[in-house]
Amino acid sequence: MTSLRLCENKSGEAGGVGWPVEQFGPYTFTWDGVSKVMLSSTADGSGKIMVDDLYSITVTNSFGTTTRSEEMARIYYGVPQPPRDITYLLKAGDNTITFKTWSTICCYYGHTEFWIASTSEIRPIPGCKIDINLGV
């Protein structure tokens, strides 16, 4: 099992219509395209997820196509749900994912940890660092 952590757990925070909004990423990784990729609260892909109230995943895949999935807790605000299969958002090769959570109603906001996990390889690609020394 390989995995990539998207965000830490957050619980017991105040929230209202449209706030707070948290954005995690973008994270770029290579996926071999072999096995399912799950959105989970644990690195092994089996943990139940919970968000109160809404999350979205935006992926730009190796073909340059951007897809988006938005999930609302609906009647399950704050109730843990099974991990989600997000394989359909990805293509084999490089993928860039941005994960966003936010509150839609008063008065509570929170979420579990979120990971993407697969039995095949997910390999993070480190960001490019540029060090320019202009010297005198």
DSSP file (Angstrom, degrees, kcal/mol; ACC not computed):
  #  RESIDUE AA STRUCTURE BP1 BP2  ACC     N-H-->O    O-->H-N    N-H-->O    O-->H-N    TCO  KAPPA ALPHA  PHI   PSI    X-CA   Y-CA   Z-CA
    1    1 A M              0   0    0      0, 0.0     2,-0.3     0, 0.0   118,-0.2   0.000 360.0 360.0 360.0 130.6    0.0    0.0    0.0
    2    2 A T  E     +A  118   0A   0    116,-3.0   116,-2.5   118,-0.5     2,-0.3  -0.924 360.0 176.4-120.3 152.7    1.3    3.5   -0.9
    3    3 A S  E     -A  117   0A   0     -2,-0.3     2,-0.4   114,-0.2   114,-0.2  -0.963  25.9-146.3-152.5 164.8   -0.4    6.7    0.2
    4    4 A L  E     -A  116   0A   0    112,-2.4   112,-2.3    -2,-0.3     2,-0.4  -0.985  24.4-132.3-137.9 123.2   -0.2   10.5    0.2
    5    5 A R  E     -A  115   0A   0     -2,-0.4   110,-0.3   110,-0.2     3,-0.1  -0.627  21.2-179.0 -80.2 129.3   -1.5   12.5    3.1
    6    6 A L  E     -     0   0A   0    108,-3.0     2,-0.3    -2,-0.4   109,-0.2   0.818  61.8 -15.9 -94.9 -38.6   -3.8   15.4    2.0
    7    7 A C  E     -A  114   0A   0    107,-1.6   107,-1.7    17,-0.1    -1,-0.3  -0.992  62.0-106.0-162.7 161.5   -4.6   17.0    5.4
    8    8 A E        -     0   0    0     -2,-0.3     2,-0.1   105,-0.2   103,-0.0  -0.412  49.1 -85.1 -84.5 164.9   -4.7   16.5    9.2
    9    9 A N        -     0   0    0     -2,-0.1     2,-0.4   104,-0.1   103,-0.2  -0.404  42.5-172.0 -65.3 144.0   -7.7   15.9   11.3
   10   10 A K  E     +D  111   0B   0    101,-2.8   101,-3.2    -2,-0.1     2,-0.3  -0.971  10.9 167.3-140.7 127.1   -9.7   19.0   12.4
   11   11 A S  E     +     0   0B   0     -2,-0.4    99,-0.1    99,-0.2   101,-0.0  -0.972  49.0  21.8-140.9 155.3  -12.5   18.9   15.0
   12   12 A G  E    S+     0   0B   0     -2,-0.3     2,-0.3     1,-0.2    98,-0.2   0.752  76.0 144.7  69.6  28.0  -14.6   21.1   17.1
   13   13 A E  E     -D  109   0B   0     96,-1.8    96,-2.3    -3,-0.1    -1,-0.2  -0.674  53.5-107.4 -98.2 153.5  -14.2   24.4   15.2
   14   14 A A  E     +D  108   0B   0     -2,-0.3     2,-0.3    94,-0.2    94,-0.3  -0.485  45.1 173.3 -71.0 147.5  -16.7   27.1   14.7
   15   15 A G  E     +D  107   0B   0     92,-1.1    92,-0.9    -2,-0.1     2,-0.2  -0.986  11.7 174.1-153.6 159.1  -18.2   27.3   11.2
   16   16 A G  B >   -F   19   0C   0      3,-2.9     3,-1.4    -2,-0.3     2,-0.7  -0.751  54.6 -35.6-147.8-166.2  -20.8   29.1    9.2
   17   17 A V  T 3  S-     0   0    0      1,-0.3    87,-0.2    -2,-0.2    88,-0.1  -0.500 129.1  -9.6 -67.4 108.6  -22.1   29.6    5.7
   18   18 A G  T 3  S+     0   0    0     85,-1.7    -1,-0.3    -2,-0.7    86,-0.2   0.513 108.5 135.7  83.1   5.8  -19.0   29.5    3.5
   19   19 A W  B <   +F   16   0C   0     -3,-1.4    -3,-2.9     1,-0.1    -1,-0.1  -0.993  44.8  26.6-145.8 151.6  -16.4   29.6    6.3
   20   20 A P        -     0   0    0      0, 0.0    83,-1.3     0, 0.0     2,-0.4   0.700  68.8-173.3 -73.5 165.6  -13.9   28.4    7.2
   21   21 A V  E     -G  102   0D   0     81,-0.2     2,-0.4    -2,-0.1    81,-0.2  -0.994   0.8-171.8-120.9 128.4  -12.5   27.3    3.8
   22   22 A E  E     -G  101   0D   0     79,-2.9    79,-2.4    -2,-0.4     2,-0.4  -0.975   4.0-166.4-121.5 136.8   -9.3   25.2    3.8
   23   23 A Q  E     -G  100   0D   0     -2,-0.4     2,-0.4    77,-0.2    77,-0.2  -0.985   2.4-167.1-122.7 133.5   -7.3   24.2    0.7
   24   24 A F  E     -G   99   0D   0     75,-3.5    75,-2.7    -2,-0.4     3,-0.2  -0.970  39.5 -39.7-122.0 131.2   -4.6   21.6    0.8
   25   25 A G  E     -     0   0D   0     -2,-0.4    73,-0.2     1,-0.3     2,-0.2  -0.578  21.9-131.5 101.8-170.4   -2.2   21.1   -2.1
   26   26 A P  E     -     0   0D   0      0, 0.0     2,-0.5     0, 0.0    -1,-0.3   0.281  48.6-177.9 -76.0 146.3   -1.6   21.1   -4.9
   27   27 A Y  E     -G   97   0D   0     70,-2.6    70,-2.9    -3,-0.2     2,-0.5  -0.975  11.4-156.0-115.4 129.0    0.2   17.8   -4.6
   28   28 A T  E     +G   96   0D   0     97,-0.5    97,-3.2    -2,-0.5     2,-0.3  -0.904  23.3 159.3-107.6 134.7    1.8   16.2   -7.7
   29   29 A F  E     -GH  95 124D   0     66,-2.6    66,-2.7    -2,-0.5     2,-0.5  -0.972  37.0-120.6-148.3 159.1    2.3   12.5   -7.8
   30   30 A T  E     -GH  94 123D   0     93,-2.8    93,-2.9    -2,-0.3     2,-0.4  -0.890  25.5-170.1-103.5 134.8    2.9    9.7  -10.2
   31   31 A W  E     -GH  93 122D   0     62,-2.3    62,-3.0    -2,-0.5    91,-0.2  -0.983  21.5-143.0-125.5 136.7    0.4    6.8  -10.2
   32   32 A D        -     0   0    0     89,-1.5    60,-0.1    -2,-0.4    90,-0.1   0.579  33.3-128.5 -79.1  -8.0    1.0    3.6  -12.2
   33   33 A G  S    S+     0   0    0     88,-0.3    59,-0.1     2,-0.1    -1,-0.1   0.598  77.2 108.8  78.9  10.4   -2.7    3.2  -13.2
   34   34 A V  S    S+     0   0    0     87,-0.1     2,-0.2     2,-0.1    -1,-0.0   0.941  71.5  28.6 -89.5 -51.3   -2.9   -0.4  -12.0
   35   35 A S  S    S-     0   0    0      1,-0.1    -2,-0.1    86,-0.1    -1,-0.0  -0.617  90.3 -81.4-112.4 167.6   -5.1   -0.4   -8.8
   36   36 A K        -     0   0    0     -2,-0.2    83,-0.5     1,-0.1     2,-0.5  -0.247  35.8-139.0 -60.8 151.9   -7.9    1.6   -7.4
   37   37 A V  E     -B  118   0A   0     81,-0.1    49,-2.7    82,-0.1    50,-0.6  -0.983  21.1-160.4-116.3 125.1   -7.1    4.9   -5.6
   38   38 A M  E     -BC 117  85A   0     79,-3.0    79,-2.1    -2,-0.5     2,-0.6  -0.820  18.2-139.2-109.7 143.5   -9.1    5.5   -2.4
   39   39 A L  E     +BC 116  84A   0     45,-3.4    45,-2.0    -2,-0.4     2,-0.3  -0.913  46.5 155.3 -95.5 120.0   -9.9    8.6   -0.5
   40   40 A S  E     -B  115   0A   0     75,-2.5    75,-3.0    -2,-0.6     8,-0.2  -0.857  57.9-122.1-143.3 167.0   -9.6    7.6    3.1
   41   41 A S  S    S+     0   0    0      6,-1.2     2,-0.3    -2,-0.3    72,-0.2   0.433  97.3  55.3 -93.1  -0.3   -8.9    8.8    6.6
   42   42 A T  S >  S-     0   0    0      5,-0.3     3,-1.7    73,-0.1     5,-0.2  -0.937  85.3-119.6-132.7 155.4   -6.0    6.3    7.0
   43   43 A A  T 3  S+     0   0    0     -2,-0.3    -1,-0.1     1,-0.3    73,-0.0   0.682 110.9  61.8 -66.2 -18.8   -2.9    5.6    5.0
   44   44 A D  T 3  S-     0   0    0     73,-0.1    -1,-0.3   -41,-0.0    73,-0.1   0.448 110.3-119.2 -89.5   1.5   -4.0    2.0    4.4
   45   45 A G  S <  S+     0   0    0     -3,-1.7    -2,-0.1    -7,-0.1    72,-0.1   0.526  91.3  94.7  81.3   5.8   -7.1    3.2    2.4
   46   46 A S        +     0   0    0      2,-0.1     2,-0.2    -8,-0.1    -3,-0.1   0.560  51.4 111.7-107.3  -9.2   -9.7    1.6    4.8
   47   47 A G        -     0   0    0     -5,-0.2    -6,-1.2     1,-0.1    -5,-0.3  -0.420  69.4-114.6 -75.9 138.4  -10.5    4.5    7.2
   48   48 A K        -     0   0    0     -8,-0.2     2,-0.3    -2,-0.2    -1,-0.1  -0.390  31.0-138.6 -65.9 145.0  -14.0    6.1    7.2
   49   49 A I  B     -K   81   0E   0     32,-2.5    32,-3.5   -10,-0.1     2,-0.3  -0.758  19.8-177.3-106.3 152.7  -14.0    9.7    6.1
   50   50 A M        +     0   0    0     -2,-0.3    62,-2.4    30,-0.2     2,-0.4  -0.971   6.9 170.3-149.5 133.8  -16.0   12.5    7.6
   51   51 A V  E     -E  111   0B   0     -2,-0.3    27,-0.6    28,-0.2     2,-0.4  -0.991  28.7-132.2-141.1 138.8  -16.4   16.2    6.7
   52   52 A D  E    S-E  110   0B   0     58,-2.8    58,-0.9    -2,-0.4     2,-0.1  -0.767  86.0 -16.9-125.1  82.9  -18.9   18.7    8.1
   53   53 A D  S    S-     0   0    0     -2,-0.4    20,-2.5    50,-0.2     2,-0.3  -0.953 113.3 -10.4-138.1 -34.6  -19.9   19.9    5.5
   54   54 A L  E     -JI  72 102D   0     48,-2.2    48,-2.1    18,-0.2     2,-0.3  -0.956  39.0-176.5-140.4 147.6  -18.4   19.8    2.0
   55   55 A Y  E     -JI  71 101D   0     16,-2.4    16,-2.7    -2,-0.3     2,-0.3  -0.984   5.4-164.9-138.9 155.3  -15.2   18.8    0.2
   56   56 A S  E     -JI  70 100D   0     44,-2.4    44,-2.4    -2,-0.3     2,-0.5  -0.989   6.3-157.0-136.6 149.5  -14.0   18.9   -3.3
   57   57 A I  E     -JI  69  99D   0     12,-2.7    12,-2.4    -2,-0.3     2,-0.5  -0.996   8.5-169.2-123.9 125.4  -11.1   17.2   -5.1
   58   58 A T  E     -JI  68  98D   0     40,-2.5    40,-2.3    -2,-0.5     2,-0.4  -0.976   8.2-174.4-116.9 126.9   -9.7   18.8   -8.3
   59   59 A V  E     -JI  67  97D   0      8,-2.7     8,-2.7    -2,-0.5     2,-0.6  -0.976  18.6-164.5-125.4 129.5   -7.3   16.7  -10.3
   60   60 A T  E     -JI  66  96D   0     36,-2.4    36,-2.4    -2,-0.4     6,-0.2  -0.966  29.4-155.8-105.8 116.3   -5.3   17.7  -13.4
   61   61 A N    >   -     0   0    0      4,-2.6     3,-2.4    -2,-0.6    34,-0.2  -0.160  33.2 -84.2 -91.1-176.2   -4.2   14.4  -14.9
   62   62 A S  T 3  S+     0   0    0      1,-0.3    32,-0.1    29,-0.2    33,-0.1   0.619 127.1  55.2 -65.1 -13.8   -1.3   13.4  -17.1
   63   63 A F  T 3  S-     0   0    0      2,-0.2    -1,-0.3    31,-0.1     3,-0.1   0.382 119.1-108.2 -96.7   2.5   -3.2   14.4  -20.3
   64   64 A G  S <  S+     0   0    0     -3,-2.4     2,-0.4     1,-0.3    -2,-0.1   0.547  73.7 140.9  83.6   7.1   -3.8   17.9  -18.9
   65   65 A T        -     0   0    0      1,-0.0    -4,-2.6    -5,-0.0     2,-0.5  -0.704  41.6-148.0 -86.6 131.4   -7.5   17.2  -18.3
   66   66 A T  E     +J   60   0D   0     -2,-0.4     2,-0.3    -6,-0.2    -6,-0.2  -0.872  19.2 177.5-102.4 128.7   -9.0   18.7  -15.1
   67   67 A T  E     -J   59   0D   0     -8,-2.7    -8,-2.7    -2,-0.5     2,-0.4  -0.898   9.3-158.4-125.5 157.6  -11.8   16.9  -13.3
   68   68 A R  E     -J   58   0D   0     -2,-0.3     2,-0.4   -10,-0.2   -10,-0.2  -0.998   8.6-167.7-141.4 140.1  -13.5   17.7  -10.1
   69   69 A S  E     -J   57   0D   0    -12,-2.4   -12,-2.7    -2,-0.4     2,-0.5  -0.995   7.6-170.6-125.3 132.9  -15.5   15.8   -7.6
   70   70 A E  E     -J   56   0D   0     -2,-0.4     2,-0.4   -14,-0.2   -14,-0.2  -0.989   4.2-174.1-126.4 128.8  -17.6   17.5   -4.9
   71   71 A E  E     -J   55   0D   0    -16,-2.7   -16,-2.4    -2,-0.5     2,-0.4  -0.968   6.7-162.8-124.8 136.0  -19.2   15.7   -2.0
   72   72 A M  E     -J   54   0D   0     -2,-0.4   -18,-0.2   -18,-0.2     3,-0.1  -0.916  27.7-128.8-114.8 145.2  -21.5   16.9    0.6
   73   73 A A    >   -     0   0    0    -20,-2.5     3,-2.9    -2,-0.4     6,-0.1   0.676  43.7-178.4 -63.4 -16.0  -22.2   15.2    3.8
   74   74 A R  G >  S-     0   0    0      1,-0.3     3,-0.7   -21,-0.3    -1,-0.2  -0.253  70.2  -9.2  50.2-124.7  -25.9   15.6    3.0
   75   75 A I  G 3  S+     0   0    0      1,-0.2    -1,-0.3    -3,-0.1    -2,-0.1   0.507 131.3  72.9 -78.7  -0.9  -28.0   14.1    5.8
   76   76 A Y  G X   +     0   0    0     -3,-2.9     3,-3.3    -4,-0.1    -1,-0.2  -0.018  62.5 165.7-104.3  29.6  -24.8   12.7    7.3
   77   77 A Y  T <  S-     0   0    0     -3,-0.7   -25,-0.2     1,-0.3   -27,-0.0  -0.235  79.4  -0.3 -48.0 119.9  -23.2   15.9    8.6
   78   78 A G  T 3  S+     0   0    0    -27,-0.6    -1,-0.3     1,-0.2   -26,-0.1   0.504 103.0 123.4  78.0   3.9  -20.5   14.7   11.0
   79   79 A V    <   -     0   0    0     -3,-3.3   -28,-0.2   -28,-0.2    -1,-0.2  -0.874  66.8-115.7-101.2 124.1  -21.2   11.0   10.4
   80   80 A P        -     0   0    0      0, 0.0   -30,-0.2     0, 0.0   -32,-0.1  -0.270  33.4-164.1 -58.5 139.9  -18.3    8.9    9.2
   81   81 A Q  B     -K   49   0E   0    -32,-3.5   -32,-2.5     1,-0.1     3,-0.1  -0.839  28.5 -87.2-122.1 158.6  -18.7    7.4    5.7
   82   82 A P        -     0   0    0      0, 0.0   -34,-0.1     0, 0.0   -35,-0.1  -0.221  58.9 -83.8 -60.8 156.0  -16.9    4.6    3.9
   83   83 A P        -     0   0    0      0, 0.0     2,-0.4     0, 0.0   -43,-0.2  -0.222  48.5-124.1 -55.3 152.7  -13.7    5.5    1.9
   84   84 A R  E     -C   39   0A   0    -45,-2.0   -45,-3.4    -3,-0.1     2,-0.7  -0.850   7.8-129.1-106.7 138.8  -14.4    6.8   -1.6
   85   85 A D  E     +C   38   0A   0     -2,-0.4   -47,-0.2   -47,-0.2     3,-0.2  -0.774  30.7 170.6 -82.6 116.2  -13.0    5.3   -4.8
   86   86 A I    >   +     0   0    0    -49,-2.7     3,-1.9    -2,-0.7     4,-0.4   0.166  40.2 115.1-112.2  16.4  -11.5    8.3   -6.7
   87   87 A T  G >   +     0   0    0    -50,-0.6     3,-2.0     1,-0.3    -1,-0.1   0.857  67.1  66.3 -54.1 -38.7   -9.8    6.3   -9.4
   88   88 A Y  G 3  S+     0   0    0      1,-0.3    -1,-0.3    -3,-0.2    -2,-0.1   0.682  95.2  58.5 -60.9 -18.1  -12.0    7.7  -12.1
   89   89 A L  G <  S+     0   0    0     -3,-1.9    -1,-0.3   -22,-0.0     2,-0.2   0.659 101.1  69.4 -82.4 -16.3  -10.5   11.2  -11.6
   90   90 A L    <   -     0   0    0     -3,-2.0     2,-0.3    -4,-0.4   -29,-0.1  -0.584  58.3-159.1-107.6 161.0   -6.9   10.0  -12.4
   91   91 A K        -     0   0    0     -2,-0.2   -60,-0.3     3,-0.1   -29,-0.2  -0.963  42.7 -88.3-129.3 150.6   -4.9    8.8  -15.3
   92   92 A A  S    S+     0   0    0     -2,-0.3     2,-0.3   -60,-0.1   -60,-0.2  -0.330  98.9  31.4 -56.8 138.9   -1.7    6.7  -15.3
   93   93 A G  E    S+G   31   0D   0    -62,-3.0   -62,-2.3   -32,-0.1     2,-0.2  -0.828 111.8   0.9 111.3-152.1    1.3    9.1  -15.0
   94   94 A D  E     +G   30   0D   0     -2,-0.3     2,-0.3   -64,-0.2   -64,-0.2  -0.536  61.7 176.9 -78.5 136.7    1.5   12.4  -13.3
   95   95 A N  E     -G   29   0D   0    -66,-2.7   -66,-2.6    -2,-0.2     2,-0.5  -0.990  17.8-152.1-135.9 143.1   -1.5   13.8  -11.5
   96   96 A T  E     -GI  28  60D   0    -36,-2.4   -36,-2.4    -2,-0.3     2,-0.4  -0.981  17.6-168.5-119.1 124.8   -1.9   17.0   -9.5
   97   97 A I  E     -GI  27  59D   0    -70,-2.9   -70,-2.6    -2,-0.5     2,-0.4  -0.917  12.1-171.0-119.4 137.8   -4.6   17.0   -6.8
   98   98 A T  E     - I   0  58D   0    -40,-2.3   -40,-2.5    -2,-0.4     2,-0.4  -0.996  10.3-161.0-123.6 132.1   -6.0   19.9   -4.7
   99   99 A F  E     -GI  24  57D   0    -75,-2.7   -75,-3.5    -2,-0.4     2,-0.4  -0.942  10.0-177.6-117.5 133.0   -8.3   19.1   -1.8
  100  100 A K  E     -GI  23  56D   0    -44,-2.4   -44,-2.4    -2,-0.4     2,-0.3  -0.988   6.1-174.5-134.9 138.8  -10.6   21.6   -0.3
  101  101 A T  E     +GI  22  55D   0    -79,-2.4   -79,-2.9    -2,-0.4     2,-0.3  -0.959  11.7 162.4-128.9 150.6  -13.0   21.5    2.6
  102  102 A W  E     -GI  21  54D   0    -48,-2.1   -48,-2.2    -2,-0.3     2,-0.3  -0.992  35.2-108.5-161.6 163.2  -15.5   24.1    3.9
  103  103 A S        -     0   0    0    -83,-1.3   -85,-1.7    -2,-0.3   -50,-0.2  -0.702  21.1-178.9 -93.3 145.2  -18.6   24.7    6.0
  104  104 A T        +     0   0    0     -2,-0.3     2,-0.3   -87,-0.2   -87,-0.2   0.541  67.0  31.0-118.5 -14.9  -22.0   25.4    4.5
  105  105 A I  S    S-     0   0    0    -89,-0.3     2,-0.2     3,-0.3     3,-0.2  -0.906  91.2 -61.7-138.3 166.9  -24.2   25.8    7.5
  106  106 A C  S    S+     0   0    0     -2,-0.3   -90,-0.2     1,-0.2   -92,-0.0  -0.568  87.8   3.8 -75.8 146.9  -23.9   27.1   11.1
  107  107 A C  E    S+D   15   0B   0    -92,-0.9   -92,-1.1    -2,-0.2     2,-0.3  -0.884  98.0  48.5-140.4   9.5  -22.3   26.3   13.5
  108  108 A Y  E     -D   14   0B   0    -94,-0.3     2,-0.3    -3,-0.2    -3,-0.3  -0.906  43.4-175.5-126.5 148.2  -19.7   23.5   13.4
  109  109 A Y  E     +D   13   0B   0    -96,-2.3   -96,-1.8    -2,-0.3     2,-0.3  -0.997  22.8 124.0-141.8 137.5  -16.8   22.6   11.1
  110  110 A G  E     - E   0  52B   0    -58,-0.9   -58,-2.8    -2,-0.3     2,-0.3  -0.967  23.5-170.0-177.2 167.6  -14.5   19.6   11.1
  111  111 A H  E     -DE  10  51B   0   -101,-3.2  -101,-2.8    -2,-0.3   -60,-0.2  -0.979  26.3-108.7-162.8 159.5  -13.1   16.7    9.2
  112  112 A T        -     0   0    0    -62,-2.4     2,-0.1    -2,-0.3   -63,-0.1  -0.241  55.0 -77.7 -75.6 174.7  -11.1   13.5    9.5
  113  113 A E        -     0   0    0    -72,-0.2     2,-0.4  -104,-0.1  -105,-0.2  -0.460  52.1-143.7 -62.3 150.6   -7.5   13.2    8.2
  114  114 A F  E     +A    7   0A   0   -107,-1.7  -108,-3.0    -2,-0.1  -107,-1.6  -0.991  24.7 167.1-127.0 135.2   -7.6   12.6    4.5
  115  115 A W  E     -AB   5  40A   0    -75,-3.0   -75,-2.5    -2,-0.4     2,-0.4  -0.937  30.1-137.5-132.9 153.9   -5.3   10.4    2.5
  116  116 A I  E     +AB   4  39A   0   -112,-2.3  -112,-2.4    -2,-0.3     2,-0.3  -0.974  34.9 178.5-107.2 138.0   -5.2    9.0   -1.0
  117  117 A A  E     +AB   3  38A   0    -79,-2.1   -79,-3.0    -2,-0.4     2,-0.3  -0.986  12.6 172.8-143.1 147.0   -4.1    5.3   -0.9
  118  118 A S  E     -AB   2  37A   0   -116,-2.5  -116,-3.0    -2,-0.3     4,-0.2  -0.993  38.7-131.4-151.2 150.9   -3.6    2.5   -3.4
  119  119 A T  S    S+     0   0    0    -83,-0.5     2,-0.2    -2,-0.3   -82,-0.1   0.668  99.4  62.3 -76.8 -16.0   -2.2   -1.0   -3.5
  120  120 A S  S    S-     0   0    0    -84,-0.4  -118,-0.5  -118,-0.1     2,-0.3  -0.448 110.1 -62.0 -97.1-178.7   -0.2    0.1   -6.5
  121  121 A E        +     0   0    0     -2,-0.2   -89,-1.5  -120,-0.1     2,-0.5  -0.456  42.3 176.8 -78.1 128.4    2.4    2.8   -6.5
  122  122 A I  E     -H   31   0D   0     -2,-0.3   -91,-0.2   -91,-0.2  -119,-0.2  -0.987  14.5-175.0-118.2 114.3    1.6    6.5   -5.7
  123  123 A R  E     -H   30   0D   0    -93,-2.9   -93,-2.8    -2,-0.5  -119,-0.1  -0.932  19.1-134.8-118.8 111.7    4.9    8.4   -5.8
  124  124 A P  E     -H   29   0D   0      0, 0.0   -95,-0.3     0, 0.0    -2,-0.0  -0.321  12.0-142.9 -61.1 142.8    4.9   12.1   -4.7
  125  125 A I        -     0   0    0    -97,-3.2   -97,-0.5    -2,-0.0    -2,-0.0  -0.946  21.8-127.0-106.8 117.0    6.9   14.4   -7.0
  126  126 A P        -     0   0    0      0, 0.0     3,-0.1     0, 0.0   -99,-0.0  -0.273  28.6-102.2 -64.4 149.5    8.7   17.1   -4.9
  127  127 A G        -     0   0    0      1,-0.1     2,-0.5   -99,-0.0  -100,-0.0  -0.272  39.4-101.1 -65.9 157.4    8.1   20.7   -5.8
  128  128 A C        -     0   0    0      2,-0.0     2,-0.5     0, 0.0    -1,-0.1  -0.689  34.4-160.0 -83.7 126.7   10.7   22.5   -7.8
  129  129 A K        -     0   0    0     -2,-0.5     2,-0.5    -3,-0.1     0, 0.0  -0.929   2.3-162.1-108.9 131.5   12.9   24.8   -5.7
  130  130 A I        -     0   0    0     -2,-0.5     2,-0.6     2,-0.0    -2,-0.0  -0.953   4.4-169.3-115.1 126.4   14.8   27.6   -7.4
  131  131 A D        -     0   0    0     -2,-0.5     2,-0.6     2,-0.0    -2,-0.0  -0.937   8.0-174.7-118.1 108.4   17.8   29.2   -5.7
  132  132 A I        -     0   0    0     -2,-0.6     2,-0.7     2,-0.0    -2,-0.0  -0.909   7.5-171.2-108.3 123.1   18.9   32.3   -7.5
  133  133 A N        +     0   0    0     -2,-0.6    -2,-0.0     1,-0.1     0, 0.0  -0.930   6.3 179.5-112.8 107.1   22.0   34.1   -6.2
  134  134 A L        -     0   0    0     -2,-0.7    -1,-0.1     2,-0.0    -2,-0.0   0.680  25.3-170.0 -82.6 -16.6   22.4   37.4   -8.1
  135  135 A G              0   0    0      1,-0.1    -2,-0.0     0, 0.0     0, 0.0   0.452 360.0 360.0  46.8 162.9   25.6   38.2   -6.1
  136  136 A V              0   0    0      0, 0.0    -1,-0.1     0, 0.0    -2,-0.0   0.320 360.0 360.0-122.8 360.0   27.3   41.6   -6.2
